[in-house]
Amino acid sequence: MASKKHTEPRKTGRFRAGDDGSEGRSSHKDLKDLFDQFQIPLEKYFRKRVYNQNEVEDLVQDVFFRLTSRSDNTDLERPEAFIFQIAANLLRDKARREATKRAFTKQLSDQNENAFEEISPERVLLGKEKLVALKNALNELPERTRTVFLLHRFEEFKYREIAQQLGMSMSSVEKHMMVAIKHLTQRLGSSE
């Protein structure tokens, strides 16, 4: 009887993402079963690893959002391993974003210490115009090229990570970056 209890969560633990119709309702039930089974362990996992405890619930929700938005719709034989891999990836992405913010803040701080300039209305207007020009130039790029550029320059992904994330080769990532840099250089006069 004890073995029956052990095998029961495994049955409900199988999950097939991306189904529609009646099977979609079944996968909804499977997702709810997975959520019920892993919500508390995920909360414990995140509580040990994040400073802001208010983020824990959001991170748990993000795990299940990523689980449901998977592009491959194969059954998960070991949902626990897959779910906690998603959780680890979320923490890695979060750490990367925070490091980017810290680096940007430090760079701004360093610039302000070295060359303090009064913030005049003209300077604010110039900054806004440059930002609009950058947005326009980025919007002129094909979507995939723009995504590659933004992931590399603003999210600090390595080419290998971008290739894995977007399902493309490293040489394709490099080509997209070259196209983006060339275009932005022509439009803005620098490789911003």
Secondary structure, 3 states (H helix, E strand, C coil): CHHHHHHHHHHHHCCECCCCHHHHHHHHHHHHHHHHHHHHHHHHHHHCCCCCHHHHHHHHHHHHHHHHCCCCCCECCCHHHHHHHHHHHHHHHHHHHHHHHHHHHHHHHHHHHHCCCCCCHHHHHHHHHHHHHHHHHHHHCCHHHHHHHHHHHCCCCCHHHHHHHHCCCHHHHHHHHHHHHHHHHHHHCCCC
